[in-house]
Amino acid sequence: MALPLSIVSDICDQVGAFQEAFLSELPLKRYRRACAWAMSEAARIATEGATDAIPATFSNPTPWMMRAFSYTHTLDWVGNEVEASVNALPSQSIVMKYDMGGAYGRRNLSFRKGEGRASSGSMAKADYHRNALRILFILARGSRAIPDAGAEGFDRVFTGESRVHALDFWMRYPDYLADELLTLFEATGDPSYLDEARRIFDQEEPDLRRVPMLRFYFGAYEPLDTVLGILKSRGLVLPRSRVTAMGRKGHEFLVSPGAVGLLDRMVAELPPLGWYEDRVALVLKVAGSRGGFTLKTRQHERREYHDTKVDDLIPTTAGRVRRRLETILEKA
């Protein structure tokens, strides 16, 4: 998203001094060109300064994060105004706001007439290792065996990045998962779905287990670059692009035997991690064979989810789902 650059006083003073001293001796076109150059240089310096500040602000920033900022030159100096812009790419901006904590919920800053405006919110600093563990459970337990992965040391594959986001949403929002479980109970009459939904609220998971996600253009989203970097560096997961039968570009994630073995050992040695094992099994059961697009379409049917503005946190729906659960239990 482009952020229009506000002119600071020292730049205005420089341009004013230039105008006073030389305007009478130079054609107007050259003066406008000089103003455009000053604006472009200010944008370039601001971009370089912001980029240089990344290593001082974030621990171990990735090369992807270091490419967050860019700028545009002033391309037109014919009119009475010149403009250059400093750009923060949306995905990198979201990741950096996660990592900064405190003002997690705010949107990208937008400037108008020198006045900055932003929504506000708060959340603890993102825990990438916890996120990596949760994503590893999804990828490993949701993958299928393949005879030839085309990459040495990998024997399973999980297909579809949008499916990862959809499954991760239900992992992070127990209230929305409970809502889906109640829908399945009403459709099938299977009491196990009702029992699972009741257990979610009995254990206060909507308050204790919820890890908020941002609403992006196509639904719940969180950049996976840092998490996948952690998993890839340890030889657990290998992300790669692929071309579908329809000729479209997609993503798949190869999973190593070491990843499966690591999760088995962790669950055996650290019983509290059994929650992830049980929850990912339940989420995969609810999702069935549906792909990412179908799952996201289903999640969009929840009004709270669908009506959330882009770059805002998806709100809880625990109150509504709890009332729905109580109504069903009264009838059961």
Beta strands, then each sheet from edge to edge (+ up, - down):
strand 1: 2-4
strand 2: 69-72
strand 3: 85-88
strand 4: 110-112
strand 5: 115-117
strand 6: 144-145
strand 7: 156-159
strand 8: 214-216
strand 9: 219-221
strand 10: 237-243
strand 11: 249-255
sheet 1: 1+ 3- 2+
sheet 2: 4+ 5-
sheet 3: 6+ 7- 11+ 10-
sheet 4: 8+ 9-
end
